[in-house]
């Protein structure tokens, strides 16, 4: 009965439940008194005045809402946009360029050391190219010649 | 025909700012009153109500109408109010020791009693003020959860199922909670209850 008294006072009971409670109240003075007291309490609660929000309330809410950062969903990046198209085109171009460049294009540390070693010589490139005694030197030995020479020596022996 | 709360919220979700204005207009007064009765401070109540609307706005993108809008709205408000009450309990206890004798003003806010008040029937006015103060203090004395249940039940007229969801308890537990709260109010307001029953 305890849980039903308040619902009965509120008028929130189903018809069948209400009749059941009224049947009980007809024979129970204590519960009947409690119903009257709860009705008095709800009547007293009605007496409390309501307050009105201050005139600045709406303005403050709007200001706080306006100050909210614009939230961009992660999926928004998937939406077609010139920015995304440009980024994708640059990425494709870089991939193609990296894929098609010659194998020895990059300067390895070994090559770099060699370049540094020859640098003083290269600085005098014009002098060296026009230095007459150098033109009389035999042609440089290629690796193929170097391999062939020991074989020739063996045949001669 | 007025759009339902859920429809308005779905419109806010799809970017309609005007629907948010309508929700603000519809619920600012119930929210401020509920929070004022919970925290007993008008300024704090308005700050908390603003926070509720801000949270609703922030959550618009993820909003799914799985429950009634008011259940969601008052759940946010109740949680904020309960946290505020717990956080400021010590502060309010200190303030109440130094507080001057207060009376309810026309809009329900508190102001110090003015002895030179030029009310046409000052005696009647003072009686009404004392009565109002007694009711207010009786509500204030309730434990937070009971107070929230009474306010949602009595002033927001939410159904038991909704209030139970807001307070995260079962419907039968809520009915027991409300019964205990009304019992406490009945005892606390016994002189007024007796007067009320005579009329």
Interface residues (C-beta under 8 A of the other chain):
Chain A: X2 X3 X5 X6 X7 X10 X12 X36 X37 X38 X40 X41 X42 X43 X44 X45 X47 X48 X49 X50 X51 X52 X53 X54 X57 X58 X60 X61 X64 X65 X68 X71 X73
Chain B: X20 X24 X25 X28 X29 X32 X33 X36 X37 X42 X46 X49 X50 X53 X54 X57 X58 X61 X104 X106 X107 X108 X109 X131 X132 X135 X136 X139 X150 X153 X154 X155 X159 X160 X172 X175 X176 X178 X179 X182 X185 X186 X189 X192 X193 X196 X197
